[in-house]
Amino acid sequence: MPLTRRRVTDTDALKALAHPVRLALLETLVTQGPMTATQAADRVGSSPSNCSWHLRKLAEHGFVREARGHTGRNRPWQAVSQGLDWGEPDADPSAGAPDRIATEALTDLLVEREVQRLRAAQASRDTEPPAWQEVTGLASSMLWLTAEEAADLRRDLADLLQARSELSAERAAHPGTRPEGARLVSLVGWLVPAGPPRDPEPGARP
């Protein structure tokens, strides 16, 4: 099924999401499917009452909503979108200081969350089955690229992930479709300039 994505540019919404518990709750609903605050509490390591409060805050900004077709106090929550983008890549930096601060705060929180996940996986790697030990690891490359080539590479990676993400979204919504042995995995990547622009070396071709 097609993935739904949301671009978040509102400063208040960015600030609301930049909280460890809220980010964990939203991730849980996206990857595990609808669940109640009590069920989510078991997965994010918090209390049901605290999760319920944070879920309502996420709902105020349109990140989650109560799942349809349920009644009573323990109604499950569901994510509104399977993916999020934030910030305005083409915005004028001088005109968007508050948004930039909120955007960077959310990005920093996400990066730190993934680094912690990587460290936890490294610490427990020896306890994993051999097949999972083999596929767990890092990949890194330093490449000489033009901005246009970097954009092409980013699109290629996005297209590859899109296909996998659509399959994963189906498995999140319908646990019975998950094949035996399927596990939730984390794949993180970024493409950034490695330092400031440099003048061409003497004698280099233009």
N, C-alpha and C positions, 0 to 999 in steps of 0.2 A: 504494500500500500504506500502511496506517496507520503513522504515525511512533511510534517508541518513545521515551519521555522518562523521565529519571531525576531525582528530586530528591535532591540531595546535602546532607546535614546533618551527617554525621560529620566531626569536626574533622580527623582524620588524613587522610581522603580529600580534604578541601578543600586541606589543606597539600600533599598529594602532587600535586594537579593544578596548583597555583599555581607552576609552573615553566615558563619559556619553551619549552624543548624539548618537554616533555610536552604542553603545550597545542597546540603546532604539530603534534606527532605525532597527537594525537587528532583535531584538525581535518582533517588529511590523510586519515586512515582514514575519517572520516565523509563527506568530500566526494569522495574518489577511489576508495574501496572498499578491500578487503583488499590488503595488500602486505607484503613481507618487510622486515626491518630495513634491508637494503641498499638496497632500492628507496625506502624512506621517507627514508633518509639523503640521497639525491640531492635530495629535495624540501624538506627542512627545513634543509639546509646543515650537516649534522653527519656524524660518522663512523658506519659501521655498528655498531661495537662500542658506541659511546655510545648510539645509538638503541636497540639491543637491551637495554641496561641500563635505560633509561628506560621502554621498553615493558613490561619485566617489573615495574617499579614500578607502572605503570598497571594491569597485570593483577592485582597484589596487592590493589588496591582496587576491582576489578570494572569498570574503564572499558574494557578491551580483553580479548580472549582470542585464542588461536590458532584460526585458521580450520579448520573441519572438513574432512575428506576429503583432507588433505595429510600427507605423511611426509617424513622427512629433516631436515637441519639448517636448510634455508632455508624453513621453513614460514611462510606469511604470517600476519599478525595482522589482526584485524578489530575494529571498534568494537562495543561491546555495545548502545549506545543512539545514536540519531541526534540527540538533543537533551538538554541538561542544564539544570536549574534548581538554584540553590543558596541556602542560607539558609532560615530559617523566617519568612515574613512576619508570622505572628501570634505569634511567640515573645516572651517577656518579655525586653526588652533587658538588664535588670539581672541576669538569671539566665543569660545566654549570652555573657559577655564573650569566652571563647576562640573560640566559634563565630563571633561577630561579627568578631573580628580576622581569622580565617582567611577568612571570607566577603569582607571588604573587600579583603584582599590579592589574592584571586583576581579580584575585580571590577576592581581597579586594573590588574592585569596585562592583563586582557582589553581594557579601554579603551585602555591605552597601545599594545597591539598593533594595535588598529583605527586609532588616530590615526597610527601609523607607516605603516599600509597606505594611509590617505588621503593622507598627504604624498607617498608614493612614486607614487601614481596621479596626483597633481597635477603632480609633477615630470616625469612621462613623458607627460602628456596630449597634448602637441603631436605626439608620435610615433604616436598611435593613429589608426586609420581615422576618417573624419569621423562615421560612424554612432555609434561608441563615444565620440567626443568630445562628441556631442550628448546622450547619455544619462547621462554621468558628471557628477555634481554633488552639491550639498547642498540640503536642504530644511529650513527652520526656521520655526517659528511660535510666537508668544506668545499664549496664549489665556486668557480669563477663564472658569474652569470651577469647578463644585462638585466635591467628591470623587466624587459619584455620576456626574456627567458625565464626569469623567476616567476612571473605571472603565469606563464604556461605550465611550469612545474606545479605551482599551487593549484591550478585548475585540474591537472591530472590527478593529484593526490585527493582533491575534493571529490572528483568523479568516482574514484575507487572507493572512498569511504562512504559515499552516498549509497552505492549499491549494497554494501554490507550493512549500513545503518537501516535501510528499509527492511531487510530481512530481520535484523535485531528488533526493530519496532514491532514486527508481527509476533515475534517470540515473546516480547515483553507483555503484549496485550493478551496473548493466548499461551499460557505456560505449557499446555499440552502439546504444542508444536515444537517445543525445544527437544532436539535429539539427545539421546543418552550421552552423558559425558559433557554436555554443554555447560560452560561456566561464564560468568560475567568477567570480561577482561577490560583493561584500560589501555587505550592507545592514544598517546599525546605527541604532537609535533608542532614545531614552529619554524617559520622561515624568516630570518632577520639578517640585516647587514652586519657583518662581523667587523665593526669599526667604521670610522668616518670615511667619506670619499677620499681617494688618493689621486695625486697627479700621475700621469703615465710615466713609466720608467723611461730613462733616456734610451733612445733607439727603438722603443716599442712601436709597433704598427698602430696607426690610428684606427 
